[in-house]
Amino acid sequence: MPGHRHPYEQRILQPSRTAQAESDRPSGPRAVARGLCALAALLFAPRCAPGQHSGLRHHPASIDLIVEVSAGNHPRDTTPLIAEIPASLLPQRPMHFTLTRIADGAAVPAQWMGPEIATLRKTAGSPTAHRRASTDRPSATLCWILQRPLASGSARRYRLRCFFGDAPHAPAAAARTPPPLRTVRKPPTLQVVQGNRTILEYAIQRIPFPDRSRSFYDRSGEIHPVFTPQGKRATDAFPPDHIHQTGIWLAWPKARYRGRLVDTWNKHRLLGRFDHARLLRHAGGPVLAHFTAERIHRVPADDGTQPQGTAPRWQPALRDRWDVFVFATPGVTLFDIVSRQRPVDETPFEVLQYHYGGMAIRGPRDWSDASHCRLLNDRGDDRLAGNLQPTHWAALQGDTRHGPLTIAVLSHPSNPRSPQPVRIHPQMPYFCFAINAHRPLTISRTAPLVNHYRFAILDGTVPRERLQRLWQDFADPPDITVHPAGQPSR
């Protein structure tokens, strides 16, 4: 056993001086007999059960921890919370657990996260970016939603009980929860659903444009549709004025690759396009659902074999990995997209200065008349004044045939060139975070482009103050500390 040797094994591997002297003598029948006896003792001696030896660490049947959430300078409500539990407090993930509010003993739905949460942990915009006092490596990561408002400057404490093995006192039932979030692969899309409600869909196969003479508009690698909590469709697909704008997408209208101008935004120009490449993983849970997809930006082949007047043969130029996290937040469809762009080879991808490009969203078709929706942002601008201004968040809201709704995109302050310029179209219901609006940038294998955005889709025309609070939750999340039960908090 590692860290422990049986006494006979110790005698053989670490002989005494007398035994060492005897082993130097010429071998004979007596020496052979002694060796056989020692070997028999080693083979047939009773072995200690795992964990029985004092040199091995004992794990208790259960561990009680106190998790404290401090609101900080901002009021909090329906905030996603993610706590990293240090290995010194929780050596391994438990088989069973409960999370309860200490103030009233109410059970709180919670979810252990796997390695996919590292994507959020590496970006400052994640709820895991709280200022932990401990530098201990995390053993497990727990996610839950702040269910009741928490005033600024106040704190809330939870008891986390972790059970190991089939303990007789392990919890028999979890907290009462709404239906869990599920990811359902239903080609041509991957759906994120909760009960009978669809939250959003991501196109994992090409969805054809009805006019097959313009098949270059076929689409994939976009999120559409997205629904409000009450089921209103908040995005559009194949809008007549700009057919290439669908749902939520990321592309570059003016770039250079291998010395040639490319355009992965305007598909009809046949200078580039983007598509879904592969679905790497997807999973659901009571608190959040997650999927990772790789998108490919393609450019026309540059080998000189393409006949003029024919559709291009495409070659991959830029990989764009999306990690999407959908939270079970009541009253708001809330999800994060972490985009990581990197060239397929050593050739850099140059994004040229242009007045639009980057992460974009297209609102519902009922807003095609600009008078039917209005812009909100953290600056207090209107559509004209806010165009290409550095912005932390932007939103469109207005009436639709099914009732009013709001779509908002929040950019984390750790994103490159933050606060990023936002392109706001004066008429169409779309905007994008145009990081390239004022100067170019180069994406290389050694300098990938990473951006983290949060999307909030709500019913009604919500006030600017609520959108600002959502951004504060994203940009400056609550502090979370963990310590053993019975130990005073710091």
N, C-alpha and C positions, 0 to 999 in steps of 0.2 A: 504494500500500500504506500502511496506517496507520503513522504514525511514520517513514516513509521516502519521499522523493521522488526520482524519477529526475532525473539532472543536467539534462536538458532541461526538465523540469517546474520545477525550481528556478529555472532561468534565466527562464522565462516568468512564474512567480508572484512571484519576488523579483528583478526586473531591477536591473542595476547603474545607477549614476548616469548613465553615458554612454548606456546603453540607454534609461533613462527620459527623458533629454533628447531622444534621437532620436524617441522615441514621441510627444513633444509637437509634432514638426514635422508639417506637412500631409502626408497620405498620398499616395503615388504608386505607379507600377508597381514601382519598386524596393522600396518598403516592403512592398507586397503580396507580392512574390516572397520577401522575407526571412521574412515570416510563414508562407507556405506551406512553405518549407523547414523552419522550426522545427516546424510541425505534423507534417510527414512524419517528421521525426526522432523526435518524441514517439510517433507511432502505431506505427512499425515498429522502434523500438529494442527489443532483447531485454529481457524482464522478469526480475527476479530471482525465484527460487523461494521459496516461503514458508519463512521461518526462515533464509535464507541471509545476509540483511543483518546486519551487526554490531549494528544498533540493535534487533534482535529477540532475544528470549530463546531460548537453545537448551535443549531438553529432552534429558536423557541417555536412553540406551536402557533403563536400569534405575536404580532407587533402592533402597538398602538402609537400613532404619530399625530401630532397637532400641526395642521396646515393653516397658516394665517395669511389672509389677503388684505393688504393695505391699499386703500383707494388712492392715496397720494393727493395731488393737487386738483383732481378732477372728480366730479360725481360719476358713478358707474351704474350701468344697468344692462342686463343681458349681454355681458361681456364674456367672450371666450377666455378661459383661463387654462393655462398649461403649467404644471408644476413638475420640475425635475427633482426626483427623490435621490439624494446622495447614496452611494453604495454603502457608506458607513452606517446609514440608518436603515437601509433596506437592501440586504445583500443580493436578493433575487426577487423576481416578480412573484407575487403570491398567487395561489390557486383560487382564492376567494378573497373578497374585500367588501367593505362598506364605507361610504363617505356620508357623514351626517353633519348638519349644522349644529354646533354646540348650543346655541342660544335656545333652540326649540326642539332639538332632537330629530328634525325632519331629515329623511333620507334624500340624498342628492344623486341624480344619475351621473355617472362618471365612466370614463373609458381609458384603458391602458393603450398607449401608442407604441407602435413598432419603430423600425429604423426609418420609416418615411418621415417621421417628425424631425429628423435631422435637417431636412430641407428648410423647415421653419426656424430651427434652432440656429442655423448658420446665417440667418438674415435678421437684422436688428428689428424688423417689423413684426416679429412673431411674439405671441404672448409669453414665450419662454425667455424673452430678453429681459426679464426682471433682474434686479440687482441682487443676486444671491450673495450672502456673506460667505458661504462655503465655496471653496474651490475644488471640493471633492468631485470625482467623476460621477455622473448620474447613473443609477442602476436601473431606474424605470421612470417613465414619463406618464403623468396622469392628466387627463383633460376633462373639464366640465364647464358648465355655463353658469355665470352669476345670475341666480334666479330672482333675486329681489334687489331693489335699488340700494346702493351703498353711497352714503354722502362723502364728499371730499373730506380728507383728514381723518376718516374713521377706518375701522378694520372689522373683519369678520373672521371667525375661527371655525374650523372644521376638524372633526375627528376622523382619521383614516385608520381603520382596523384591517390588518392584513393577516390572512390565515394561510398556513402552509400545510399541505397534505390534506387528507380527508379527516380533518378535525371534527369531532362530534358537535362542537359549538360553532362551526362555520355557518354563515348566514344561509337561511333556507330560501329567502326571496330578496330580490333587489328592490330598489325604490320604484314607485309607480312612475312610469314614464310614458310619453307618447310613443308611437311606433318608431322603431329605429330607422336611421337612414340606411338605404341600401343602394348599391351600384348594380345596375342590371344591363348586361350586354345584350342589346337588342338591335342588331344591324338594321339600318346604317348608322345607328348612334349608340353611345353609352349613356344610359339614363341614371340620374341620381333621383331617388324617389323616397318618400316617407309615407307609409301606408298606401292610400290610393292617389296621393298627390305627387305629381311630377314637379321637381324643383328646377332642373335644367337638363339639357342634353348636349353631348359633344359628338361631333361627326367623326366616326372612325372609318367610314367608307365614303367614297365620292357620291354625292347626291347630285343627280343630273339636273341641268337647267332644261326647262321644258322645250325650248326652241333648240333642237339638236343641230341646227346650222351654226349655232353659237355655243358649242359644247365647251369652249374654253372657259365659260362661266361655271362649269361644274365645280362643286365646292366640297371641301373636307377640312378638318383641323380647326373648326370654329365651334364656339359654344352658342347654340341656338336650338330651341327657344329657351328663354329664362322666364320664370313665372314669379309673380308676387305671392306672398303668403295666401292671399285669397284667390289665386288662380288666374290673374290677369296676365296675358302675354306681354312682356316688356321689351322684346326685341323683334326685329324684322329680318326677313330673308329675301334675297333677290328684289330689292326695292326698284321700281321702274326707273327712277332718276339716276341711280348709281347701283347697277345690278351686282357689282362686285363687293358691295358692303353688306355683310351678313353678320348679325349677332355681335359676338365679341371675337376680335381677331387681332393679330399683330403682323405687320408687314412693313416694307420699306419701298417708297415710290421712286427713290432716286439713290442708286448705289453704284459702286464700281467693283467688279470682280474680274481678276485676270486682265485688267486693262479695258474691259468693256462695260458700258453702261447697262445696268439691269434695273428692273422694276417688278418687285414681287407683290405690289399692291394692286395695280391696274391690270387685271388679267387679260383684258381685251387687247392690250398693246403687244402681247406675246413676247415680252422682254423678261418674263419671270413669272413665278407663281409659288404658292405654298400649298402643301398638302399634309394630311395626317400620314405618318410613316408607320408607327407601331404603338400599341398600348402595352406599357411595361408592367403595370399593376393597378389593381383597384380593389377597394374594400369599403365596408360600411361599419356602422356602430351606433350606439345610442346617443352619442354626442356629436360625432362628425363622420363624414365620408371623405374618401381621398382617392384620387387617381393620378397616375403619371403617364403622360403621353409624349411621344416625340413627334414633332412637326419638322418638315423639311422645306426649306426655301430652295427652289430649283431655278436654274438659269438655262438659256439655250446652249446646246453643246457647241464647243468652240473648236471642233476638229476640222471644220471646213467642208464637211460632207453633206451639209443640210441644203437641199435644193431650194431655190427661191420660190416663194409663193406657197409653200407647204407649211403645215403646222410644225413647230420646232420639236426636235428631240431634246428632252430635258436632262440635265445633269445636276446632281445635288451640289449645293454650295455652302449652305448654312444649316446647322442643326439647332432646333429650338425646343428644349425640353420644358414642358409645362407640368408643374406640380400643382394640383388643384385641391383645395381643402374646403369642404362645404360644412358649415356649422349648423347645428340644430337650435338656432336662436329663435325664440318666439317673436312674432310680429315683424320680422325682417328676414328676407332671403339674403344671407351673408356668406360670402365665399372669397377665398384668397387665390390668386394666381401668382406663382413664382416662376418667372421665365428665365431660362439660362440659354443664351445663344453662343454658339461656338462654331467656327468653320469646320468643314469635314476633313480638311487637310491643312497643310502649313500655309496655304494661300490666304492672306487676310481678306476680310470682307469690309469694304469701305462704305460707310453710310455717309452720303453727301448732304450738305446743308440744303434743307427744303422746308417749306412751311407746314408740311404735315408728314405723318409717319409714326410708327410705334404702336403702342397698345391703344385699341379703339373700341368703341361701342356704338351701335346703331339702335335708336329707339323705335317705338312702334310706328306703324304706317299712319296712324291717325295724327301724328305730329308732323307730317310732311308739309303742312301749312304752318309756317313758323309762328303764327299767332296762337296756335294751340298749345304751345309749351314755352317755358321760360327757363333761363339759366340761373343757377345758384353756384357760388364758389366761396372759398374762404376769404376772398378779397372784397366781396360785396359788389362785384362787377355785373354788368349786363353782358349780352352776347357780343356786342361790338367792343366794349371796353376791355373785356376779359380775354379777347383773342390773342394768343401767343404770349400771354403774361405768365410769369412764374407762379404756379398754383399748387397747393397741397391737395385740394380735392375740388371736383367739379360735379355738377348734377344737372339733369334736365327733369322737369316735372310739368304735368298738365293733364288735361282731360282726354279720355279715350271713350270709345263707344261703350266700354264696359266699366267706366268709372275712372277717376283720377289715379295717377301713380307717379312714383319718383324713381329715377335710376341715378346712382351716384358711383363714382370711381375715386378711391382714395389712394394717393401715392405716398409710400413711406419715405420719411426724410433721409433714410440711408441710401435711397436710390441714387444713381449717378446724376450729377448736375441738379440735385434737388434744391429748391422746388422747381420741378420741370415745367417748361412752357406747355400750354394746352391750346391746341388748335380747335376753335369753336366755329363751326360753319354758320354763316349769317342766316341761312334759310333751312338747311336740312337738319334733321334730328340726330346729329352725330357729333362726337368730339373725340380727340385722341391726345395722349401725352406725347408730344412731339419733342423728344430729347434732342433731335437733330435740327430744330427750328433755327437756331442762331449760329451753330458751328458744326462741322462734320465730326465724325468719330470713326474709329477703326476697331473692328472686332477681330480678335486673333485667338489662336489656341492658348497662348500664354496670357491673354487679356480678354476673357469672355465677358459678355454683357449680361449682367444679372439685374433684374427688376422685380419688385414685389408690390402688387396692387391688391387692394381689397374692394370688392363690389358689394354695394348695398342696394337692394331692390325692395321698395316699400309700396304699400297701398296708400293712396291719398297724397296730397301735396304737403309734405312734412315741413316744419319750419327749419330755417338755416341752423338754428341752435342745436337741433337734434343731430344733424349731419356733422356739425363740428364736434359733438361729443363722440360720435362714432369714429371720427378721425383721431381724436385724443386717445381713445381706447387702443387704436392701432399703433399710433406713433409713440405713445408714452403709457404702456400697459401698467397695471397694478404691480406692486411688489408682492412676491410670494416667498414666505419663509416656512421651513419645515423643521420641527424638532421633536424629540421623544415626548410622549405624554408624561406629565409630572414634572417636566423641566420648564422653568419659566421662560417665556418668550424674550427675545433680545430687543 
